[in-house]
């Protein structure tokens, strides 16, 4: 498992993030405080407080390409 911290303050960023994560077969979660949602669910993401940094947890060891794509949200 690998973790990355991102910001998704704009709705356009959320849409782009979901489009990226849906292309991967492994499980990806977002954590904000005590809340955990599926990173591939746009409704789940909007239930989080997107004004604060969010932690992405990737349940795969072979995810360097995804982490590279997520750097734009750092």
Secondary structure by P-SEA (a helix, b strand, c coil): cbbbbbbcccaaaaaaaaaaaaacccbbbbbccccccccccaaaaaacccccbbbbbbcccccaaaaaaacccc
